[in-house]
Amino acid sequence: MKNPLDSLQQTVVLGFVLTVVMVLLIHAIV
Amino acid sequence: MQELVTSTWWIFCFRWLHIMSGIMWIGHLWYFNFVQTPSMPKIPQEQKPAITKFIAPAALFWFRWGAMATIVTGLILAGWSGFLWGAITLGIGEHNSHDTTIGFGMWLGTIMWFNVWVLIWPNQKKVLGIVSAQPDEVKRAARVAGLASRVNTMLSIPMLYAMAGATHFSF
């Protein structure tokens, strides 16, 4: 399987996905 | 004049320096990932040294020292403002959305700073020939530096959300 970080587009998409995960975690903590 | 130079002014000053050095850092990170790396295969062989010998070393200088200035001014700012410990502990148990949000940003930024100084810069020195290395070592160094740079590009997106959101988009 190809590493998604080899693709700039997939890197950016993963960044946005991580943002959503982070916001959910912040919401859970607060 | 005395009323101007208050702790509020110093906190503002460090926030201003923190934002400027942060842009210096992430601006170069995005230049590497969005411009330089995708362009390298398209550049004719005889023109590549313009990038590897001149542009990349200069960009890497401002990139890594921008990262250093960002973390130093950020830690001073957080300490002076009184939320350093609250942010490090992610505001758990405090019900303080600012500390939780900025804490995520600070941890992501710290991981990114580590990647710059421990993974990207030492390996880029081998790739650019600043330190000598065997061809297979150069190949491995390019892979590690490239992946660490991509990880930082990915992390920069939630990191910037947390930095701006702590004040401007809190829960």
N, CA and C atoms of all chains as a GROMACS GRO file, in nm:
protein
  603
    1MET      N    1   0.083  -0.120   0.000
    1MET     CA    2   0.000   0.000   0.000
    1MET      C    3   0.088   0.126   0.000
    2LYS      N    4   0.047   0.223  -0.082
    2LYS     CA    5   0.124   0.347  -0.092
    2LYS      C    6   0.103   0.434   0.032
    3ASN      N    7   0.209   0.499   0.076
    3ASN     CA    8   0.198   0.588   0.191
    3ASN      C    9   0.120   0.714   0.150
    4PRO      N   10   0.009   0.745   0.221
    4PRO     CA   11  -0.071   0.862   0.180
    4PRO      C   12   0.007   0.993   0.186
    5LEU      N   13   0.113   0.994   0.268
    5LEU     CA   14   0.192   1.118   0.280
    5LEU      C   15   0.279   1.143   0.156
    6ASP      N   16   0.286   1.044   0.066
    6ASP     CA   17   0.358   1.066  -0.061
    6ASP      C   18   0.277   1.155  -0.154
    7SER      N   19   0.147   1.169  -0.125
    7SER     CA   20   0.061   1.255  -0.206
    7SER      C   21   0.030   1.383  -0.127
    8LEU      N   22   0.056   1.496  -0.190
    8LEU     CA   23   0.029   1.624  -0.123
    8LEU      C   24  -0.120   1.641  -0.096
    9GLN      N   25  -0.203   1.602  -0.194
    9GLN     CA   26  -0.348   1.615  -0.178
    9GLN      C   27  -0.397   1.533  -0.058
   10GLN      N   28  -0.349   1.408  -0.049
   10GLN     CA   29  -0.392   1.322   0.062
   10GLN      C   30  -0.341   1.374   0.196
   11THR      N   31  -0.223   1.435   0.195
   11THR     CA   32  -0.168   1.495   0.317
   11THR      C   33  -0.261   1.604   0.368
   12VAL      N   34  -0.307   1.691   0.276
   12VAL     CA   35  -0.396   1.801   0.313
   12VAL      C   36  -0.530   1.746   0.364
   13VAL      N   37  -0.584   1.645   0.294
   13VAL     CA   38  -0.710   1.585   0.338
   13VAL      C   39  -0.695   1.527   0.479
   14LEU      N   40  -0.584   1.456   0.503
   14LEU     CA   41  -0.559   1.400   0.636
   14LEU      C   42  -0.550   1.510   0.742
   15GLY      N   43  -0.492   1.624   0.703
   15GLY     CA   44  -0.484   1.738   0.794
   15GLY      C   45  -0.622   1.785   0.837
   16PHE      N   46  -0.715   1.791   0.742
   16PHE     CA   47  -0.852   1.832   0.775
   16PHE      C   48  -0.924   1.726   0.858
   17VAL      N   49  -0.899   1.599   0.827
   17VAL     CA   50  -0.960   1.490   0.905
   17VAL      C   51  -0.910   1.497   1.050
   18LEU      N   52  -0.778   1.519   1.065
   18LEU     CA   53  -0.720   1.531   1.200
   18LEU      C   54  -0.781   1.649   1.275
   19THR      N   55  -0.810   1.757   1.201
   19THR     CA   56  -0.870   1.875   1.265
   19THR      C   57  -1.006   1.839   1.324
   20VAL      N   58  -1.086   1.763   1.248
   20VAL     CA   59  -1.218   1.722   1.297
   20VAL      C   60  -1.203   1.635   1.422
   21VAL      N   61  -1.108   1.541   1.417
   21VAL     CA   62  -1.083   1.453   1.533
   21VAL      C   63  -1.044   1.536   1.654
   22MET      N   64  -0.956   1.634   1.631
   22MET     CA   65  -0.908   1.720   1.740
   22MET      C   66  -1.024   1.800   1.801
   23VAL      N   67  -1.109   1.856   1.715
   23VAL     CA   68  -1.223   1.936   1.764
   23VAL      C   69  -1.316   1.848   1.849
   24LEU      N   70  -1.338   1.723   1.806
   24LEU     CA   71  -1.422   1.632   1.884
   24LEU      C   72  -1.359   1.603   2.020
   25LEU      N   73  -1.226   1.585   2.020
   25LEU     CA   74  -1.154   1.560   2.146
   25LEU      C   75  -1.163   1.681   2.239
   26ILE      N   76  -1.146   1.801   2.182
   26ILE     CA   77  -1.155   1.924   2.262
   26ILE      C   78  -1.295   1.932   2.324
   27HIS      N   79  -1.394   1.905   2.242
   27HIS     CA   80  -1.533   1.909   2.286
   27HIS      C   81  -1.555   1.810   2.401
   28ALA      N   82  -1.497   1.692   2.390
   28ALA     CA   83  -1.513   1.589   2.492
   28ALA      C   84  -1.445   1.632   2.623
   29ILE      N   85  -1.329   1.697   2.612
   29ILE     CA   86  -1.255   1.738   2.732
   29ILE      C   87  -1.324   1.856   2.800
   30VAL      N   88  -1.366   1.954   2.718
   30VAL     CA   89  -1.427   2.076   2.775
   30VAL      C   90  -1.569   2.044   2.825
   31MET      N   91   0.458   5.733   2.903
   31MET     CA   92   0.543   5.624   2.850
   31MET      C   93   0.540   5.504   2.943
   32GLN      N   94   0.550   5.533   3.075
   32GLN     CA   95   0.553   5.424   3.174
   32GLN      C   96   0.428   5.336   3.165
   33GLU      N   97   0.313   5.404   3.139
   33GLU     CA   98   0.187   5.329   3.132
   33GLU      C   99   0.183   5.239   3.010
   34LEU      N  100   0.262   5.276   2.907
   34LEU     CA  101   0.263   5.196   2.785
   34LEU      C  102   0.338   5.065   2.804
   35VAL      N  103   0.449   5.069   2.879
   35VAL     CA  104   0.534   4.950   2.893
   35VAL      C  105   0.487   4.868   3.013
   36THR      N  106   0.371   4.806   2.999
   36THR     CA  107   0.313   4.723   3.104
   36THR      C  108   0.331   4.577   3.065
   37SER      N  109   0.293   4.486   3.156
   37SER     CA  110   0.304   4.344   3.122
   37SER      C  111   0.210   4.310   3.005
   38THR      N  112   0.097   4.380   2.997
   38THR     CA  113   0.006   4.359   2.884
   38THR      C  114   0.077   4.392   2.753
   39TRP      N  115   0.157   4.498   2.754
   39TRP     CA  116   0.230   4.537   2.634
   39TRP      C  117   0.335   4.430   2.598
   40TRP      N  118   0.404   4.380   2.699
   40TRP     CA  119   0.506   4.277   2.672
   40TRP      C  120   0.441   4.149   2.619
   41ILE      N  121   0.325   4.112   2.677
   41ILE     CA  122   0.253   3.993   2.629
   41ILE      C  123   0.213   4.014   2.483
   42PHE      N  124   0.162   4.134   2.452
   42PHE     CA  125   0.126   4.165   2.313
   42PHE      C  126   0.249   4.154   2.222
   43CYS      N  127   0.360   4.211   2.271
   43CYS     CA  128   0.484   4.212   2.191
   43CYS      C  129   0.529   4.068   2.158
   44PHE      N  130   0.526   3.981   2.258
   44PHE     CA  131   0.567   3.842   2.234
   44PHE      C  132   0.466   3.769   2.145
   45ARG      N  133   0.336   3.805   2.156
   45ARG     CA  134   0.236   3.744   2.067
   45ARG      C  135   0.264   3.786   1.922
   46TRP      N  136   0.298   3.913   1.903
   46TRP     CA  137   0.329   3.967   1.770
   46TRP      C  138   0.452   3.895   1.712
   47LEU      N  139   0.559   3.884   1.794
   47LEU     CA  140   0.680   3.814   1.749
   47LEU      C  141   0.650   3.667   1.721
   48HIS      N  142   0.565   3.606   1.805
   48HIS     CA  143   0.528   3.465   1.789
   48HIS      C  144   0.456   3.444   1.655
   49ILE      N  145   0.363   3.533   1.621
   49ILE     CA  146   0.289   3.520   1.495
   49ILE      C  147   0.384   3.540   1.376
   50MET      N  148   0.471   3.641   1.384
   50MET     CA  149   0.564   3.666   1.272
   50MET      C  150   0.659   3.548   1.250
   51SER      N  151   0.718   3.496   1.360
   51SER     CA  152   0.811   3.384   1.342
   51SER      C  153   0.736   3.258   1.299
   52GLY      N  154   0.611   3.244   1.346
   52GLY     CA  155   0.529   3.129   1.303
   52GLY      C  156   0.502   3.133   1.152
   53ILE      N  157   0.477   3.253   1.100
   53ILE     CA  158   0.455   3.265   0.955
   53ILE      C  159   0.585   3.237   0.879
   54MET      N  160   0.696   3.285   0.935
   54MET     CA  161   0.827   3.256   0.874
   54MET      C  162   0.847   3.104   0.863
   55TRP      N  163   0.813   3.032   0.968
   55TRP     CA  164   0.831   2.886   0.973
   55TRP      C  165   0.733   2.814   0.879
   56ILE      N  166   0.602   2.834   0.903
   56ILE     CA  167   0.503   2.758   0.827
   56ILE      C  168   0.500   2.803   0.680
   57GLY      N  169   0.532   2.930   0.656
   57GLY     CA  170   0.542   2.978   0.518
   57GLY      C  171   0.646   2.900   0.440
   58HIS      N  172   0.764   2.879   0.503
   58HIS     CA  173   0.868   2.801   0.436
   58HIS      C  174   0.830   2.654   0.425
   59LEU      N  175   0.766   2.601   0.531
   59LEU     CA  176   0.721   2.460   0.526
   59LEU      C  177   0.629   2.439   0.406
   60TRP      N  178   0.534   2.530   0.387
   60TRP     CA  179   0.439   2.518   0.275
   60TRP      C  180   0.509   2.544   0.142
   61TYR      N  181   0.609   2.634   0.141
   61TYR     CA  182   0.688   2.653   0.018
   61TYR      C  183   0.754   2.520  -0.022
   62PHE      N  184   0.817   2.453   0.075
   62PHE     CA  185   0.884   2.325   0.042
   62PHE      C  186   0.784   2.224  -0.013
   63ASN      N  187   0.668   2.212   0.055
   63ASN     CA  188   0.573   2.105   0.020
   63ASN      C  189   0.483   2.138  -0.099
   64PHE      N  190   0.445   2.265  -0.112
   64PHE     CA  191   0.352   2.302  -0.220
   64PHE      C  192   0.425   2.347  -0.346
   65VAL      N  193   0.551   2.394  -0.334
   65VAL     CA  194   0.620   2.451  -0.450
   65VAL      C  195   0.748   2.374  -0.486
   66GLN      N  196   0.844   2.373  -0.393
   66GLN     CA  197   0.977   2.321  -0.429
   66GLN      C  198   0.977   2.171  -0.460
   67THR      N  199   0.927   2.090  -0.368
   67THR     CA  200   0.933   1.944  -0.388
   67THR      C  201   0.857   1.901  -0.514
   68PRO      N  202   0.732   1.949  -0.538
   68PRO     CA  203   0.664   1.906  -0.662
   68PRO      C  204   0.731   1.959  -0.789
   69SER      N  205   0.808   2.068  -0.779
   69SER     CA  206   0.872   2.125  -0.899
   69SER      C  207   1.004   2.058  -0.934
   70MET      N  208   1.071   1.997  -0.836
   70MET     CA  209   1.206   1.941  -0.860
   70MET      C  210   1.213   1.845  -0.979
   71PRO      N  211   1.115   1.750  -0.993
   71PRO     CA  212   1.127   1.659  -1.108
   71PRO      C  213   1.113   1.729  -1.244
   72LYS      N  214   1.053   1.848  -1.246
   72LYS     CA  215   1.032   1.919  -1.374
   72LYS      C  216   1.151   2.008  -1.410
   73ILE      N  217   1.243   2.029  -1.317
   73ILE     CA  218   1.356   2.121  -1.343
   73ILE      C  219   1.467   2.046  -1.418
   74PRO      N  220   1.518   2.103  -1.530
   74PRO     CA  221   1.627   2.036  -1.603
   74PRO      C  222   1.749   2.013  -1.512
   75GLN      N  223   1.816   1.899  -1.533
   75GLN     CA  224   1.926   1.857  -1.448
   75GLN      C  225   2.030   1.968  -1.424
   76GLU      N  226   2.066   2.040  -1.531
   76GLU     CA  227   2.174   2.141  -1.517
   76GLU      C  228   2.127   2.264  -1.436
   77GLN      N  229   1.994   2.278  -1.419
   77GLN     CA  230   1.944   2.392  -1.341
   77GLN      C  231   1.915   2.356  -1.195
   78LYS      N  232   1.919   2.226  -1.162
   78LYS     CA  233   1.886   2.183  -1.025
   78LYS      C  234   1.978   2.245  -0.919
   79PRO      N  235   2.110   2.263  -0.948
   79PRO     CA  236   2.197   2.322  -0.843
   79PRO      C  237   2.150   2.459  -0.795
   80ALA      N  238   2.076   2.534  -0.878
   80ALA     CA  239   2.024   2.664  -0.832
   80ALA      C  240   1.938   2.643  -0.708
   81ILE      N  241   1.861   2.534  -0.707
   81ILE     CA  242   1.776   2.502  -0.590
   81ILE      C  243   1.861   2.441  -0.479
   82THR      N  244   1.934   2.334  -0.512
   82THR     CA  245   2.002   2.258  -0.405
   82THR      C  246   2.119   2.333  -0.342
   83LYS      N  247   2.186   2.418  -0.421
   83LYS     CA  248   2.304   2.489  -0.366
   83LYS      C  249   2.271   2.627  -0.310
   84PHE      N  250   2.166   2.689  -0.359
   84PHE     CA  251   2.140   2.828  -0.318
   84PHE      C  252   2.004   2.846  -0.248
   85ILE      N  253   1.894   2.812  -0.318
   85ILE     CA  254   1.762   2.844  -0.264
   85ILE      C  255   1.727   2.756  -0.143
   86ALA      N  256   1.744   2.624  -0.155
   86ALA     CA  257   1.707   2.534  -0.044
   86ALA      C  258   1.785   2.563   0.085
   87PRO      N  259   1.920   2.582   0.078
   87PRO     CA  260   1.990   2.611   0.204
   87PRO      C  261   1.943   2.741   0.269
   88ALA      N  262   1.915   2.845   0.188
   88ALA     CA  263   1.867   2.972   0.245
   88ALA      C  264   1.727   2.955   0.304
   89ALA      N  265   1.640   2.883   0.230
   89ALA     CA  266   1.504   2.860   0.279
   89ALA      C  267   1.508   2.777   0.408
   90LEU      N  268   1.597   2.677   0.414
   90LEU     CA  269   1.608   2.593   0.534
   90LEU      C  270   1.658   2.672   0.654
   91PHE      N  271   1.742   2.773   0.630
   91PHE     CA  272   1.792   2.857   0.740
   91PHE      C  273   1.675   2.929   0.807
   92TRP      N  274   1.594   3.002   0.726
   92TRP     CA  275   1.482   3.077   0.782
   92TRP      C  276   1.375   2.985   0.837
   93PHE      N  277   1.359   2.866   0.776
   93PHE     CA  278   1.263   2.764   0.819
   93PHE      C  279   1.296   2.715   0.961
   94ARG      N  280   1.420   2.670   0.982
   94ARG     CA  281   1.451   2.609   1.112
   94ARG      C  282   1.464   2.714   1.223
   95TRP      N  283   1.517   2.834   1.190
   95TRP     CA  284   1.528   2.936   1.295
   95TRP      C  285   1.392   3.001   1.320
   96GLY      N  286   1.305   3.001   1.218
   96GLY     CA  287   1.167   3.045   1.239
   96GLY      C  288   1.098   2.953   1.337
   97ALA      N  289   1.122   2.821   1.323
   97ALA     CA  290   1.065   2.722   1.415
   97ALA      C  291   1.115   2.746   1.557
   98MET      N  292   1.245   2.772   1.571
   98MET     CA  293   1.303   2.796   1.703
   98MET      C  294   1.244   2.921   1.767
   99ALA      N  295   1.237   3.030   1.689
   99ALA     CA  296   1.182   3.156   1.742
   99ALA      C  297   1.035   3.138   1.780
  100THR      N  298   0.962   3.059   1.702
  100THR     CA  299   0.819   3.039   1.730
  100THR      C  300   0.799   2.968   1.864
  101ILE      N  301   0.876   2.861   1.889
  101ILE     CA  302   0.854   2.787   2.014
  101ILE      C  303   0.902   2.869   2.134
  102VAL      N  304   1.012   2.941   2.120
  102VAL     CA  305   1.064   3.021   2.232
  102VAL      C  306   0.966   3.133   2.268
  103THR      N  307   0.922   3.210   2.166
  103THR     CA  308   0.827   3.320   2.195
  103THR      C  309   0.694   3.265   2.244
  104GLY      N  310   0.653   3.149   2.193
  104GLY     CA  311   0.526   3.088   2.234
  104GLY      C  312   0.529   3.045   2.380
  105LEU      N  313   0.641   2.984   2.423
  105LEU     CA  314   0.651   2.940   2.562
  105LEU      C  315   0.657   3.059   2.657
  106ILE      N  316   0.731   3.164   2.616
  106ILE     CA  317   0.737   3.285   2.699
  106ILE      C  318   0.597   3.346   2.711
  107LEU      N  319   0.529   3.353   2.598
  107LEU     CA  320   0.393   3.410   2.593
  107LEU      C  321   0.297   3.333   2.684
  108ALA      N  322   0.301   3.199   2.673
  108ALA     CA  323   0.210   3.117   2.753
  108ALA      C  324   0.243   3.128   2.901
  109GLY      N  325   0.372   3.129   2.934
  109GLY     CA  326   0.416   3.141   3.073
  109GLY      C  327   0.373   3.274   3.132
  110TRP      N  328   0.401   3.381   3.060
  110TRP     CA  329   0.369   3.516   3.106
  110TRP      C  330   0.218   3.536   3.121
  111SER      N  331   0.144   3.475   3.028
  111SER     CA  332  -0.002   3.491   3.032
  111SER      C  333  -0.066   3.401   3.138
  112GLY      N  334   0.011   3.307   3.193
  112GLY     CA  335  -0.038   3.224   3.303
  112GLY      C  336  -0.114   3.099   3.261
  113PHE      N  337  -0.103   3.059   3.131
  113PHE     CA  338  -0.176   2.938   3.092
  113PHE      C  339  -0.085   2.824   3.046
  114LEU      N  340   0.045   2.836   3.075
  114LEU     CA  341   0.139   2.734   3.026
  114LEU      C  342   0.105   2.595   3.079
  115TRP      N  343   0.088   2.584   3.212
  115TRP     CA  344   0.061   2.452   3.271
  115TRP      C  345  -0.078   2.401   3.229
  116GLY      N  346  -0.174   2.490   3.228
  116GLY     CA  347  -0.310   2.454   3.186
  116GLY      C  348  -0.312   2.401   3.043
  117ALA      N  349  -0.229   2.460   2.957
  117ALA     CA  350  -0.223   2.415   2.817
  117ALA      C  351  -0.149   2.282   2.805
  118ILE      N  352  -0.037   2.268   2.880
  118ILE     CA  353   0.040   2.142   2.874
  118ILE      C  354  -0.049   2.025   2.918
  119THR      N  355  -0.132   2.048   3.019
  119THR     CA  356  -0.221   1.942   3.070
  119THR      C  357  -0.355   1.938   2.994
  120LEU      N  358  -0.362   2.012   2.882
  120LEU     CA  359  -0.480   2.016   2.793
  120LEU      C  360  -0.606   2.061   2.866
  121GLY      N  361  -0.589   2.133   2.974
  121GLY     CA  362  -0.704   2.186   3.048
  121GLY      C  363  -0.795   2.077   3.103
  122ILE      N  364  -0.739   1.954   3.119
  122ILE     CA  365  -0.824   1.843   3.166
  122ILE      C  366  -0.868   1.869   3.310
  123GLY      N  367  -0.997   1.861   3.333
  123GLY     CA  368  -1.052   1.884   3.465
  123GLY      C  369  -1.075   2.031   3.497
  124GLU      N  370  -1.034   2.120   3.407
  124GLU     CA  371  -1.048   2.265   3.434
  124GLU      C  372  -1.173   2.323   3.370
  125HIS      N  373  -1.227   2.253   3.271
  125HIS     CA  374  -1.338   2.305   3.189
  125HIS      C  375  -1.305   2.443   3.133
  126ASN      N  376  -1.181   2.454   3.081
  126ASN     CA  377  -1.132   2.580   3.026
  126ASN      C  378  -1.103   2.557   2.877
  127SER      N  379  -1.197   2.601   2.792
  127SER     CA  380  -1.183   2.569   2.650
  127SER      C  381  -1.061   2.634   2.587
  128HIS      N  382  -1.020   2.752   2.638
  128HIS     CA  383  -0.901   2.818   2.584
  128HIS      C  384  -0.778   2.731   2.606
  129ASP      N  385  -0.759   2.686   2.732
  129ASP     CA  386  -0.639   2.607   2.763
  129ASP      C  387  -0.639   2.474   2.687
  130THR      N  388  -0.756   2.411   2.675
  130THR     CA  389  -0.764   2.283   2.604
  130THR      C  390  -0.729   2.304   2.456
  131THR      N  391  -0.790   2.406   2.395
  131THR     CA  392  -0.768   2.428   2.252
  131THR      C  393  -0.624   2.468   2.223
  132ILE      N  394  -0.573   2.566   2.296
  132ILE     CA  395  -0.434   2.610   2.270
  132ILE      C  396  -0.336   2.501   2.309
  133GLY      N  397  -0.374   2.418   2.408
  133GLY     CA  398  -0.288   2.306   2.449
  133GLY      C  399  -0.267   2.208   2.334
  134PHE      N  400  -0.374   2.176   2.260
  134PHE     CA  401  -0.359   2.090   2.143
  134PHE      C  402  -0.265   2.156   2.041
  135GLY      N  403  -0.284   2.287   2.020
  135GLY     CA  404  -0.197   2.359   1.927
  135GLY      C  405  -0.052   2.355   1.970
  136MET      N  406  -0.030   2.372   2.101
  136MET     CA  407   0.107   2.373   2.152
  136MET      C  408   0.173   2.236   2.140
  137TRP      N  409   0.097   2.129   2.169
  137TRP     CA  410   0.155   1.995   2.157
  137TRP      C  411   0.187   1.963   2.010
  138LEU      N  412   0.094   2.000   1.919
  138LEU     CA  413   0.120   1.976   1.776
  138LEU      C  414   0.241   2.057   1.731
  139GLY      N  415   0.249   2.183   1.773
  139GLY     CA  416   0.362   2.268   1.737
  139GLY      C  417   0.493   2.213   1.791
  140THR      N  418   0.489   2.156   1.911
  140THR     CA  419   0.611   2.100   1.972
  140THR      C  420   0.658   1.977   1.894
  141ILE      N  421   0.563   1.892   1.853
  141ILE     CA  422   0.599   1.774   1.771
  141ILE      C  423   0.662   1.823   1.640
  142MET      N  424   0.604   1.928   1.580
  142MET     CA  425   0.654   1.982   1.454
  142MET      C  426   0.794   2.041   1.471
  143TRP      N  427   0.816   2.111   1.583
  143TRP     CA  428   0.949   2.168   1.612
  143TRP      C  429   1.052   2.056   1.624
  144PHE      N  430   1.014   1.948   1.694
  144PHE     CA  431   1.101   1.830   1.708
  144PHE      C  432   1.135   1.773   1.569
  145ASN      N  433   1.033   1.760   1.485
  145ASN     CA  434   1.056   1.707   1.349
  145ASN      C  435   1.155   1.793   1.271
  146VAL      N  436   1.144   1.926   1.287
  146VAL     CA  437   1.234   2.017   1.215
  146VAL      C  438   1.378   1.997   1.259
  147TRP      N  439   1.401   2.001   1.390
  147TRP     CA  440   1.539   2.003   1.440
  147TRP      C  441   1.601   1.864   1.452
  148VAL      N  442   1.521   1.759   1.470
  148VAL     CA  443   1.577   1.625   1.492
  148VAL      C  444   1.570   1.539   1.365
  149LEU      N  445   1.465   1.558   1.283
  149LEU     CA  446   1.450   1.472   1.165
  149LEU      C  447   1.481   1.544   1.034
  150ILE      N  448   1.426   1.664   1.014
  150ILE     CA  449   1.439   1.730   0.884
  150ILE      C  450   1.580   1.789   0.864
  151TRP      N  451   1.623   1.876   0.953
  151TRP     CA  452   1.750   1.947   0.932
  151TRP      C  453   1.872   1.853   0.928
  152PRO      N  454   1.891   1.762   1.024
  152PRO     CA  455   2.010   1.674   1.014
  152PRO      C  456   2.010   1.590   0.886
  153ASN      N  457   1.894   1.546   0.839
  153ASN     CA  458   1.888   1.465   0.717
  153ASN      C  459   1.904   1.551   0.593
  154GLN      N  460   1.848   1.673   0.593
  154GLN     CA  461   1.864   1.762   0.478
  154GLN      C  462   2.011   1.800   0.457
  155LYS      N  463   2.088   1.807   0.566
  155LYS     CA  464   2.231   1.838   0.554
  155LYS      C  465   2.302   1.732   0.469
  156LYS      N  466   2.258   1.608   0.485
  156LYS     CA  467   2.317   1.498   0.405
  156LYS      C  468   2.268   1.508   0.261
  157VAL      N  469   2.138   1.538   0.242
  157VAL     CA  470   2.080   1.544   0.108
  157VAL      C  471   2.144   1.656   0.026
  158LEU      N  472   2.166   1.772   0.089
  158LEU     CA  473   2.220   1.888   0.017
  158LEU      C  474   2.373   1.889   0.010
  159GLY      N  475   2.437   1.788   0.073
  159GLY     CA  476   2.582   1.778   0.067
  159GLY      C  477   2.653   1.872   0.163
  160ILE      N  478   2.579   1.925   0.263
  160ILE     CA  479   2.642   2.012   0.363
  160ILE      C  480   2.731   1.926   0.454
  161VAL      N  481   2.687   1.801   0.480
  161VAL     CA  482   2.775   1.702   0.544
  161VAL      C  483   2.786   1.582   0.448
  162SER      N  484   2.903   1.518   0.446
  162SER     CA  485   2.922   1.408   0.351
  162SER      C  486   2.852   1.281   0.399
  163ALA      N  487   2.801   1.205   0.301
  163ALA     CA  488   2.732   1.079   0.333
  163ALA      C  489   2.738   0.988   0.211
  164GLN      N  490   2.730   0.857   0.235
  164GLN     CA  491   2.729   0.758   0.127
  164GLN      C  492   2.597   0.770   0.048
  165PRO      N  493   2.597   0.731  -0.083
  165PRO     CA  494   2.475   0.746  -0.163
  165PRO      C  495   2.351   0.679  -0.103
  166ASP      N  496   2.366   0.558  -0.044
  166ASP     CA  497   2.247   0.493   0.014
  166ASP      C  498   2.198   0.567   0.139
  167GLU      N  499   2.295   0.627   0.211
  167GLU     CA  500   2.261   0.706   0.330
  167GLU      C  501   2.186   0.833   0.290
  168VAL      N  502   2.227   0.892   0.177
  168VAL     CA  503   2.161   1.013   0.125
  168VAL      C  504   2.017   0.980   0.086
  169LYS      N  505   1.999   0.864   0.023
  169LYS     CA  506   1.866   0.822  -0.020
  169LYS      C  507   1.773   0.805   0.101
  170ARG      N  508   1.827   0.739   0.206
  170ARG     CA  509   1.749   0.718   0.328
  170ARG      C  510   1.718   0.852   0.396
  171ALA      N  511   1.818   0.941   0.398
  171ALA     CA  512   1.801   1.073   0.462
  171ALA      C  513   1.693   1.153   0.390
  172ALA      N  514   1.690   1.145   0.256
  172ALA     CA  515   1.590   1.219   0.178
  172ALA      C  516   1.449   1.169   0.211
  173ARG      N  517   1.438   1.037   0.228
  173ARG     CA  518   1.307   0.978   0.260
  173ARG      C  519   1.259   1.022   0.400
  174VAL      N  520   1.348   1.015   0.498
  174VAL     CA  521   1.310   1.054   0.635
  174VAL      C  522   1.274   1.203   0.640
  175ALA      N  523   1.358   1.288   0.580
  175ALA     CA  524   1.333   1.433   0.581
  175ALA      C  525   1.203   1.464   0.508
  176GLY      N  526   1.180   1.399   0.394
  176GLY     CA  527   1.060   1.423   0.314
  176GLY      C  528   0.933   1.384   0.388
  177LEU      N  529   0.937   1.266   0.453
  177LEU     CA  530   0.819   1.221   0.528
  177LEU      C  531   0.792   1.310   0.650
  178ALA      N  532   0.899   1.349   0.720
  178ALA     CA  533   0.882   1.437   0.837
  178ALA      C  534   0.823   1.571   0.794
  179SER      N  535   0.864   1.619   0.678
  179SER     CA  536   0.812   1.745   0.625
  179SER      C  537   0.664   1.732   0.591
  180ARG      N  538   0.627   1.616   0.533
  180ARG     CA  539   0.486   1.592   0.500
  180ARG      C  540   0.401   1.578   0.627
  181VAL      N  541   0.458   1.512   0.730
  181VAL     CA  542   0.386   1.500   0.858
  181VAL      C  543   0.360   1.640   0.913
  182ASN      N  544   0.461   1.727   0.905
  182ASN     CA  545   0.444   1.863   0.956
  182ASN      C  546   0.339   1.941   0.877
  183THR      N  547   0.335   1.920   0.744
  183THR     CA  548   0.233   1.987   0.662
  183THR      C  549   0.094   1.942   0.707
  184MET      N  550   0.079   1.812   0.731
  184MET     CA  551  -0.049   1.757   0.778
  184MET      C  552  -0.085   1.817   0.915
  185LEU      N  553   0.013   1.818   1.009
  185LEU     CA  554  -0.014   1.866   1.144
  185LEU      C  555  -0.038   2.017   1.149
  186SER      N  556   0.018   2.090   1.050
  186SER     CA  557   0.003   2.236   1.052
  186SER      C  558  -0.144   2.277   1.041
  187ILE      N  559  -0.227   2.194   0.979
  187ILE     CA  560  -0.369   2.229   0.958
  187ILE      C  561  -0.445   2.231   1.092
  188PRO      N  562  -0.444   2.120   1.170
  188PRO     CA  563  -0.509   2.131   1.303
  188PRO      C  564  -0.435   2.226   1.398
  189MET      N  565  -0.302   2.235   1.386
  189MET     CA  566  -0.226   2.324   1.475
  189MET      C  567  -0.273   2.468   1.459
  190LEU      N  568  -0.288   2.514   1.332
  190LEU     CA  569  -0.331   2.653   1.309
  190LEU      C  570  -0.476   2.674   1.353
  191TYR      N  571  -0.559   2.571   1.337
  191TYR     CA  572  -0.698   2.578   1.386
  191TYR      C  573  -0.696   2.605   1.537
  192ALA      N  574  -0.613   2.526   1.609
  192ALA     CA  575  -0.609   2.537   1.754
  192ALA      C  576  -0.553   2.673   1.798
  193MET      N  577  -0.448   2.720   1.731
  193MET     CA  578  -0.387   2.848   1.768
  193MET      C  579  -0.485   2.963   1.750
  194ALA      N  580  -0.554   2.965   1.636
  194ALA     CA  581  -0.649   3.075   1.610
  194ALA      C  582  -0.779   3.052   1.687
  195GLY      N  583  -0.823   2.925   1.694
  195GLY     CA  584  -0.952   2.893   1.754
  195GLY      C  585  -0.956   2.913   1.905
  196ALA      N  586  -0.840   2.903   1.972
  196ALA     CA  587  -0.839   2.917   2.118
  196ALA      C  588  -0.899   3.051   2.160
  197THR      N  589  -0.871   3.156   2.084
  197THR     CA  590  -0.922   3.288   2.118
  197THR      C  591  -1.047   3.324   2.036
  198HIS      N  592  -1.044   3.286   1.910
  198HIS     CA  593  -1.147   3.337   1.818
  198HIS      C  594  -1.260   3.240   1.787
  199PHE      N  595  -1.248   3.113   1.829
  199PHE     CA  596  -1.356   3.018   1.802
  199PHE      C  597  -1.365   2.915   1.914
  200SER      N  598  -1.376   2.964   2.037
  200SER     CA  599  -1.382   2.873   2.152
  200SER      C  600  -1.522   2.816   2.169
  201PHE      N  601  -1.527   2.705   2.243
  201PHE     CA  602  -1.657   2.643   2.271
  201PHE      C  603  -1.725   2.716   2.387
   0.00000   0.00000   0.00000
